[in-house]
């Protein structure tokens, strides 16, 4: 929620700080660069010193940093605080996914990951939709402060209820050992497929979100409030996927879920460019969210199988590539949309998403046959 609350508020930030929409969108995307850059460090730290400790410290940092963002007097200070909270966020979701991998058997793991993702989606959905509604009443600063209060509560609950594992990895922490662990990870060809796919997914999928409100305004089709509803619809589609996943896994091979999800996203991007009424766009983004998380959840499972000994490092490297894509995505869209228009920009994104999904799905199918 903390990372996605500002998604529909691009126009409000641009007006308040007298900057362009592209510059305001940077406040959204800037969190994902430090998020990505800290991953090669957070993963090994969690593997060696305890994943629970990393999660708790990171949550408190995000909580206090988000509240501080609400009081930023100038644009550069807001950017700096978002960099800090983005870096701290890197110690929460990937490390928690690695902890799930440690605790849950492979036969049950993808469903548990989906349930974890569902809780994350609920936060995204609340952040986007509530922010779009409340901004007109309490402003973007009030929205961020309220978000910070909620994350403080989350940090309190995590500190109290996430137990320390009875067995901790106590070997000395060294750069040489970390590099050796990463070399082990990259010897697995599955890692190359996962890490090559997720930057495209993160960049072209989520990179569009900060531009939904400017696009709706340009189409005379709504603004901040409607953008919040559309982004929440994407999260709702992801929620539907997490509920349907146990049944889908009985009938659909995982490689086909990667391919099918990518094609659903490609179709959604092409439909969004057509500029239908914002209520229709909401339905399109439900479809988008279902397909995007169908692909993403399957790749998350594949990451959990890369290395049992260094699962935290494997997940953190996954997050490094994924959030590098999320950082670059808004920059790419910010250049393409003014230059060639929303239609051609989203057509290019749709083609790249579809091709990436097909190639990665075929690669996973090949690796499954080889492993058998």
LUMGU-412647 format. One record per residue (C-alpha): chain; x, y, z. Coordinates in Angstrom, 2 decimals. Each point is the difference from the previous one (the first is absolute). Last residue first. Layout:
<rs>
[A [X Y Z]]
...
</rs>
This chain:
<rs>
[A [12.10 -35.12 -15.66]]
[A [2.31 2.98 0.35]]
[A [0.37 0.31 -3.79]]
[A [-3.77 -0.06 -0.54]]
[A [-0.52 2.69 2.65]]
[A [2.78 2.10 -1.52]]
[A [-1.67 -0.14 -3.42]]
[A [-3.39 1.06 1.43]]
[A [1.67 2.87 1.87]]
[A [1.63 1.18 -3.25]]
[A [-3.30 -0.18 -1.89]]
[A [-1.65 2.14 2.69]]
[A [2.89 2.49 -0.11]]
[A [-0.26 0.38 -3.78]]
[A [-3.79 0.38 -0.03]]
[A [-0.01 2.47 2.88]]
[A [2.72 2.16 -1.53]]
[A [-1.76 0.06 -3.35]]
[A [-3.31 1.09 1.54]]
[A [1.53 2.72 2.18]]
[A [2.05 1.37 -2.91]]
[A [-3.04 0.12 -2.30]]
[A [-2.15 1.70 2.65]]
[A [2.66 2.60 0.82]]
[A [0.36 0.92 -3.69]]
[A [-3.78 0.31 -0.31]]
[A [-0.07 2.06 3.21]]
[A [2.39 2.57 -1.43]]
[A [-1.75 0.03 -3.39]]
[A [-3.37 0.82 1.62]]
[A [1.23 2.39 2.71]]
[A [1.72 2.37 -2.41]]
[A [3.33 -0.06 -1.85]]
[A [2.21 2.53 1.83]]
[A [-2.16 0.99 2.98]]
[A [-0.77 -3.69 0.78]]
[A [3.48 -1.34 -0.72]]
[A [2.11 2.11 2.37]]
[A [-2.11 -0.28 3.13]]
[A [-0.73 -3.65 -0.88]]
[A [3.73 -0.75 0.07]]
[A [0.51 1.92 3.26]]
[A [-3.07 -1.65 1.51]]
[A [1.46 -3.44 -0.86]]
[A [3.58 0.62 1.17]]
[A [-0.78 -0.20 3.72]]
[A [-2.36 -2.96 -0.38]]
[A [2.61 -1.81 -2.12]]
[A [2.64 0.53 2.67]]
[A [-2.70 -1.27 2.33]]
[A [-0.20 -3.39 -1.70]]
[A [3.74 -0.42 -0.52]]
[A [0.90 0.67 3.62]]
[A [-3.09 -1.84 1.27]]
[A [1.16 -3.20 -1.71]]
[A [3.47 0.55 1.48]]
[A [-1.65 0.31 3.41]]
[A [-1.95 -3.20 -0.54]]
[A [3.14 -1.98 -0.86]]
[A [1.93 1.54 2.90]]
[A [-2.72 -0.95 2.46]]
[A [-0.17 -3.51 -1.48]]
[A [3.68 -0.66 0.56]]
[A [-0.03 -3.64 1.13]]
[A [-3.16 -1.05 -1.85]]
[A [1.11 1.54 -3.28]]
[A [-1.89 0.68 -3.24]]
[A [-3.26 -1.60 1.13]]
[A [-1.41 3.07 1.76]]
[A [0.67 1.98 -3.18]]
[A [-2.29 -2.35 -1.96]]
[A [-2.77 0.69 2.51]]
[A [0.43 3.74 -0.47]]
[A [-0.12 -0.57 -3.76]]
[A [-3.40 -1.63 0.36]]
[A [-1.27 2.86 2.15]]
[A [1.12 2.58 -2.57]]
[A [-1.67 -1.62 -3.01]]
[A [-3.37 -0.49 1.66]]
[A [0.59 3.34 1.70]]
[A [0.07 1.83 -3.32]]
[A [-2.93 -1.92 -1.44]]
[A [-2.41 0.67 2.88]]
[A [1.16 3.61 0.32]]
[A [-0.54 0.75 -3.69]]
[A [-3.47 -1.57 -0.04]]
[A [-0.95 2.17 3.00]]
[A [1.70 2.82 -1.90]]
[A [-2.35 -0.40 -2.97]]
[A [-3.01 0.11 2.31]]
[A [1.26 3.28 1.47]]
[A [0.58 1.37 -3.50]]
[A [-3.69 -0.61 -0.67]]
[A [-0.82 2.23 2.99]]
[A [2.48 2.57 -1.33]]
[A [-1.95 0.33 -3.25]]
[A [1.93 -1.34 -3.00]]
[A [3.34 1.47 -1.00]]
[A [1.27 -2.55 -2.52]]
[A [3.42 -0.14 1.66]]
[A [-1.42 -2.11 2.83]]
[A [-0.94 -2.74 -2.48]]
[A [3.59 -0.45 -1.23]]
[A [1.33 -0.15 3.55]]
[A [-2.66 -2.56 0.95]]
[A [0.81 -2.26 -2.96]]
[A [3.69 -0.05 0.97]]
[A [-0.86 -0.71 3.64]]
[A [-2.19 -2.97 -0.97]]
[A [2.79 -1.27 -2.28]]
[A [2.48 0.13 2.87]]
[A [-2.32 -1.94 2.29]]
[A [-0.58 -2.72 -2.60]]
[A [3.73 -0.51 -0.61]]
[A [0.96 -0.17 3.68]]
[A [-3.02 -2.15 0.84]]
[A [0.90 -2.29 -2.91]]
[A [3.44 -0.58 1.53]]
[A [-1.67 -0.90 3.34]]
[A [-2.17 -2.75 -1.46]]
[A [-3.75 0.72 0.24]]
[A [-2.50 -2.50 1.41]]
[A [0.63 -0.55 3.72]]
[A [1.91 3.27 0.36]]
[A [-3.10 1.89 -1.12]]
[A [-2.03 -1.27 2.97]]
[A [2.52 1.21 2.60]]
[A [0.49 3.25 -1.99]]
[A [-3.59 1.26 -0.06]]
[A [0.21 2.01 3.24]]
[A [3.44 1.44 -0.81]]
[A [-1.17 0.84 -3.51]]
[A [-3.07 1.85 1.29]]
[A [2.27 2.12 2.22]]
[A [2.17 0.86 -3.00]]
[A [-3.10 1.19 -1.83]]
[A [-0.85 2.13 3.04]]
[A [3.49 1.54 -0.14]]
[A [-0.58 1.06 -3.59]]
[A [-3.40 1.36 1.04]]
[A [1.72 2.05 2.73]]
[A [2.12 1.62 -2.71]]
[A [-3.18 0.85 -1.91]]
[A [-1.76 1.38 3.08]]
[A [2.98 2.18 0.91]]
[A [0.20 1.30 -3.57]]
[A [-3.69 0.96 0.24]]
[A [0.67 2.12 3.08]]
[A [3.12 1.65 -1.46]]
[A [-1.49 0.93 -3.35]]
[A [-2.89 -0.88 -2.31]]
[A [-0.63 -0.77 -3.69]]
[A [0.88 3.25 -1.67]]
[A [2.50 -2.16 -2.01]]
[A [2.82 2.25 1.21]]
[A [-1.37 -0.26 3.54]]
[A [-0.15 -3.80 -0.23]]
[A [3.59 -0.09 -1.30]]
[A [1.22 2.30 2.80]]
[A [-1.76 -2.23 2.62]]
[A [1.29 -3.26 -1.47]]
[A [3.59 1.20 -0.27]]
[A [1.18 -1.17 3.43]]
[A [-1.33 -3.53 -0.76]]
[A [1.79 -0.57 -3.34]]
[A [3.25 -1.23 1.56]]
[A [-1.90 -2.82 1.69]]
[A [-0.23 -2.20 -3.09]]
[A [2.68 1.30 -2.38]]
[A [2.71 0.37 2.64]]
[A [-0.85 -2.78 2.44]]
[A [-0.78 -2.63 -2.62]]
[A [2.97 0.96 -2.19]]
[A [2.34 -0.03 3.01]]
[A [-1.54 -3.36 1.09]]
[A [0.85 -2.09 -3.05]]
[A [3.81 0.02 -0.06]]
[A [0.28 -0.83 3.71]]
[A [-2.37 -2.95 -0.19]]
[A [1.55 -1.52 -3.14]]
[A [3.56 0.48 1.26]]
[A [-0.84 -1.50 3.40]]
[A [-1.47 -3.13 -1.57]]
[A [3.38 -0.59 -1.64]]
[A [1.46 -0.80 3.47]]
[A [3.66 0.97 0.04]]
[A [-1.19 3.50 0.85]]
[A [-0.98 -1.02 3.53]]
[A [3.35 -1.63 0.75]]
[A [1.83 3.11 -1.19]]
[A [-2.24 2.02 2.30]]
[A [1.02 -2.10 2.99]]
[A [3.69 0.39 -0.86]]
[A [-0.45 3.77 -0.22]]
[A [-1.56 0.04 3.47]]
[A [2.78 -2.18 1.41]]
[A [2.69 2.31 -1.40]]
[A [-1.80 3.07 1.29]]
[A [0.06 -1.39 3.51]]
[A [-2.45 -0.86 2.76]]
[A [1.37 -2.46 2.52]]
[A [-2.07 -3.09 0.42]]
[A [-2.93 0.23 2.41]]
[A [-3.02 -1.24 -1.94]]
[A [-2.81 0.03 2.55]]
[A [-1.93 -2.96 1.35]]
[A [-2.92 0.68 2.35]]
[A [-1.45 2.50 -2.45]]
[A [-0.80 3.42 1.52]]
[A [-3.74 0.43 0.26]]
[A [-2.10 2.46 -2.01]]
[A [-2.70 0.99 2.52]]
[A [1.09 3.03 2.02]]
[A [2.36 1.78 -2.36]]
[A [-2.29 -0.78 -2.93]]
[A [-3.05 1.39 1.81]]
[A [1.81 3.20 0.96]]
[A [1.31 0.42 -3.57]]
[A [-3.51 -0.42 -1.41]]
[A [-1.33 2.64 2.40]]
[A [2.76 2.36 -1.15]]
[A [-0.98 -0.84 -3.60]]
[A [-3.55 1.19 0.73]]
[A [1.25 3.28 1.46]]
[A [2.18 0.55 -3.06]]
[A [-2.98 -0.44 -2.33]]
[A [-1.87 2.64 1.97]]
[A [2.96 2.35 -0.40]]
[A [0.17 -0.72 -3.73]]
[A [-3.70 0.74 -0.55]]
[A [0.17 3.17 2.07]]
[A [2.90 1.21 -2.11]]
[A [-1.83 -0.87 -3.25]]
[A [-2.88 2.26 0.91]]
[A [-2.57 -0.50 2.76]]
[A [-3.32 0.12 -1.86]]
[A [0.85 -0.24 -3.74]]
[A [2.83 -2.40 0.79]]
[A [-2.35 -2.30 1.91]]
[A [-1.55 -1.65 -3.07]]
[A [3.15 -0.63 -2.05]]
[A [1.92 -1.05 3.09]]
[A [-2.76 -2.44 0.98]]
[A [0.12 -1.73 -3.40]]
[A [3.77 -0.22 -0.37]]
[A [1.02 -0.86 3.55]]
[A [-2.93 -2.32 0.66]]
[A [0.65 -1.98 -3.17]]
[A [3.73 -0.12 0.64]]
[A [-0.53 -1.16 3.57]]
[A [-2.52 -2.61 -1.12]]
[A [2.52 -1.10 -2.62]]
[A [2.66 -0.62 2.66]]
[A [-2.44 -2.16 1.92]]
[A [-0.76 -1.90 -3.22]]
[A [3.72 -0.43 -0.69]]
[A [0.34 -1.85 3.29]]
[A [-2.92 -2.16 -1.02]]
[A [1.62 -0.60 -3.40]]
[A [3.30 -0.93 1.68]]
[A [-1.96 -2.50 2.10]]
[A [-1.58 -1.46 -3.16]]
[A [3.40 -0.24 -1.72]]
[A [1.57 -1.64 3.07]]
[A [-2.36 -2.90 0.63]]
[A [1.73 -2.72 -2.01]]
[A [3.39 1.67 0.55]]
[A [-0.20 -0.36 3.82]]
[A [-0.35 3.22 2.01]]
[A [2.35 1.44 2.65]]
[A [3.16 0.94 -1.90]]
[A [-1.88 1.18 -3.10]]
[A [-2.27 2.09 2.21]]
[A [3.11 1.62 1.49]]
[A [1.22 0.74 -3.54]]
[A [-3.31 1.69 -0.75]]
[A [0.41 2.04 3.19]]
[A [3.48 1.08 -1.10]]
[A [-1.31 1.06 -3.42]]
[A [-2.92 1.96 1.55]]
[A [1.71 1.79 2.89]]
[A [3.68 0.95 -0.31]]
[A [-0.37 1.85 -3.28]]
[A [-2.50 2.29 1.67]]
[A [2.93 1.60 1.84]]
[A [1.54 1.14 -3.29]]
[A [-3.31 1.41 -1.20]]
[A [-0.55 1.78 3.31]]
[A [3.35 1.74 -0.34]]
[A [-0.45 0.89 -3.67]]
[A [-3.48 1.28 0.81]]
[A [1.53 2.25 2.64]]
[A [2.45 1.42 -2.53]]
[A [-2.73 0.64 -2.59]]
[A [-2.15 1.78 2.57]]
[A [3.04 2.11 0.91]]
[A [0.57 0.88 -3.66]]
[A [-3.61 1.18 -0.38]]
[A [0.01 2.45 2.88]]
[A [-1.70 0.25 3.40]]
[A [-0.14 -3.77 0.72]]
[A [-2.49 -0.41 2.86]]
[A [-1.98 -2.97 -1.35]]
[A [3.26 -1.72 -0.97]]
[A [0.90 -0.21 3.72]]
[A [-2.94 -2.36 0.59]]
[A [1.26 -2.25 -2.78]]
[A [3.52 0.01 1.45]]
[A [-1.21 -1.00 3.47]]
[A [-1.94 -2.99 -1.29]]
[A [2.56 -1.04 -2.63]]
[A [2.78 -0.04 2.62]]
[A [-2.13 -1.97 2.43]]
[A [-0.79 -2.58 -2.68]]
[A [3.65 -0.41 -1.00]]
[A [1.09 -0.69 3.58]]
[A [-2.70 -2.67 0.41]]
[A [0.59 -1.74 -3.35]]
[A [3.81 -0.13 0.39]]
[A [-0.29 -1.50 3.48]]
[A [-2.46 -2.67 -1.18]]
[A [2.32 -1.04 -2.85]]
[A [2.75 -0.95 2.42]]
[A [3.72 0.73 0.02]]
[A [1.44 -2.06 -2.85]]
[A [-2.79 -0.46 -2.55]]
[A [-1.58 3.36 0.86]]
[A [3.31 1.80 -0.48]]
[A [0.52 -1.91 -3.27]]
[A [-3.36 1.23 -1.33]]
[A [0.32 3.56 1.29]]
[A [3.29 0.69 -1.81]]
[A [-0.69 -1.04 -3.61]]
[A [-3.46 1.55 0.50]]
[A [1.13 3.50 0.98]]
[A [0.15 1.23 -3.62]]
[A [-3.51 -1.12 -0.89]]
[A [-1.81 1.81 2.80]]
[A [2.37 2.94 -0.60]]
[A [-1.32 0.15 -3.59]]
[A [-3.61 -0.85 0.92]]
[A [-0.70 2.95 2.24]]
[A [0.79 2.45 -2.82]]
[A [-2.99 -1.28 -2.01]]
[A [-2.70 1.83 1.94]]
[A [1.90 3.24 0.59]]
[A [1.12 -0.25 -3.65]]
[A [-3.65 0.27 -1.02]]
[A [0.13 3.60 1.24]]
[A [2.82 0.73 -2.46]]
[A [-2.00 -1.52 -2.86]]
[A [-3.10 1.95 1.06]]
[A [2.02 3.22 -0.17]]
[A [0.93 2.01 3.08]]
[A [-1.73 2.81 1.88]]
[A [0.42 -1.68 3.43]]
[A [-3.70 -0.10 0.87]]
[A [-1.23 -0.37 -3.59]]
[A [2.36 -2.86 -0.91]]
[A [-0.66 -1.76 3.30]]
[A [-3.78 0.17 -0.53]]
[A [0.36 -1.22 -3.60]]
[A [2.06 -3.03 1.03]]
[A [-2.39 -1.00 2.78]]
[A [-1.27 -3.30 -1.48]]
[A [3.28 -1.87 0.66]]
[A [0.81 1.75 3.31]]
[A [-1.48 -2.76 2.16]]
[A [2.01 -2.71 -1.79]]
[A [3.19 -0.24 2.09]]
[A [-1.62 0.40 3.40]]
[A [-2.80 -2.41 -0.89]]
</rs>
